Amino acid sequence: MNDNTNTSVSIRNLSLNFGAVQVLKEMDLDVSEGEFLVLLGPSGCGKSTLLNCIAGLLDVSGGQIHISGKNVTWEEPKDRGIGMVFQSYALYPQMSVRRNLSFGLRVAGLPREEIEKRVKRASEMLQIEPLLERKPANLSGGQRQRVAIGRALVRDVEVFLFDEPLSNLDAKLRSDLRVEIKRLHQRLENTMIYVTHDQIEAMTLADRIAIMRDGIIQQLDTPHVIYNNPVNLFVAGFIGSPSMNFINGDLKAKAFNADGIPFNIERYEFASGNENLETRAVFGIRPEHIIVGEEAASQPVNFEAEIEIVEPMGSDTIAWTKLGKHEFTFRADSELNLGVGQKIRLGFDPARASIFHADSGDRI
């Protein structure tokens, strides 16, 4: 993130209703100048709706939106100082790439020299100079999305909004363009707000991630904090692939009993005031934090398990087993020879775990 802590986009008490359905619920959000903020969540959580409110494509039901210190709540999209890139490329098929890039500038009446300068700069940044005379029909999906990004870049604005721009591309192109967007942000240092349902995009691109559910931001923090210290069960389960292992049990006097299997959790760091709780709880540990084989015996919690399913992933292997009656997944190096029916010792350090209230789902 930029060292400049001035606020670029400020949202206060924002609500949006579609009839009786409340889609966004009294939301507050500040985005710093030069920050790359990712709005992440499942379909229907309100992330694209929030982006469209910022862009001025939807009228809000309540609250205010400020961009660069200006109240733009009721301003037209063209007057908000934003550039937007959509999931669909939305290019004019009859126009060349050059004319697609310059169309908005020509409509705005900018001088020819300024238009040419901006188109040249954008095409150089996105490496689409050889494509300027082509029509969209003669471009690949990745090239079309580069042109769509370029069309936003030429506007020379402070804030860029991306609405799932890579979701229509194949895995290789998504990976390549993800790197290009990251590089673009580092060069421009503009504020970028990016909507996705892909947690890999979120974790690799974001300075901060806002994880949304049912029109409410569940957690807003850096990828590192969200991954290692999720605030509730929803965030813990949504981030990570494969998902965090969840084990039901009882918490009592800094000890956790997983339905008959005791855990030594002395190294777990409780949230302030929760050290002596006695309650039904859910213990969470990520598959990549499991130690496999002889080294597992030295871990505070270790047990023997029988492998039920093996999924080779290339660089590593994911295996499924059970801890008591609970499904339990671990990730191991691909060089380790694992097979169905094999008995293996697994262990982990509760200092890397997360414990949640069984009822509220909040982190303990």
Beta strands, then each sheet from edge to edge (+ up, - down):
strand 1: 7-18
strand 2: 21-32
strand 3: 36-40
strand 4: 62-67
strand 5: 70-71
strand 6: 82-85
strand 7: 159-163
strand 8: 191-196
strand 9: 208-213
strand 10: 216-221
strand 11: 245-252
strand 12: 255-258
strand 13: 261-264
strand 14: 279-285
strand 15: 291-292
strand 16: 301-306
strand 17: 309-312
strand 18: 316-323
strand 19: 326-333
strand 20: 343-348
strand 21: 354-357
sheet 1: 2+ 1- 4+ 5-
sheet 2: 6+ 7+ 8+ 3+ 9+ 10-
sheet 3: 13+ 12- 11+ 14- 21+
sheet 4: 15+ 20- 16+
sheet 5: 17+ 18- 19+
end
